[in-house]
């Protein structure tokens, strides 16, 4: 793991802090966790398909290749 230098601070509520902490692996910084989650989002963005969201913005289904 590379040496971390002091960067920008972000403020998150307690729930978000706990969710990030639960996604982390031993020895991983919050920066590492956020980068890994962003990598997953970018990968999902690159998949062609159709996402369906509910009224609250939660993903409820995904169909690869879109509907035909």
N, C-alpha and C positions, 0 to 999 in steps of 0.2 A: 504494500500500500504506500502511496506517495505521501510526503509530508504536507500537512495542511497549513496554509497560511491564513491569517485572519481575513475574512472576506466580508460580505454583506450579512446583516442580520435580518431574519424574517421573523415575524411575530405570528404565532399560531395559538389557537385556543387549546385547552387541556385535552379535549377529545382528539384533536388532530395530532397533538404531541404523542399521546398514547398509541394512536394508530400507526404513526411513523415508527415508534419504538418497537411495536409488535412486529413490524415488517423487517426490522433490521436483523442482521446476523452478528454474532459475537465479534467485537472489534471494529465494526462498521460505523462510520460517522453518519450523522443525519444527511450530510451532503451526499455520501455514497448511496444511501437509501433513496433519496430524491432523484439522483441521476439514474438509478436502476429503474425506478418507477417511470420516469420520463422516457427511458429507452423502450419500455413496454408499450407506452402510449404511442410512441412513434412507429413501433412495429405494427400495432393495431391500425394506425392511420394508413399504413401502406397496404393493408389487406383490402382487396376489392370485395365489397359485399354491402349488405344493407343492415344498418343498425336500427333497432326500434327502442324508443325511450318512452317511459311513462311521463305523466304530468309533472312529476318532481325532478325529471331529468335523469332518472336512473335507467341504466341499460337493462332491457328486459329480454331482448333476443337479438341474434345475429345470424344472418343467412349468407353464407359464402357465395359469391358470384351474383348476388342480387336475386330478385324474384323474376321468374320467367312465366 
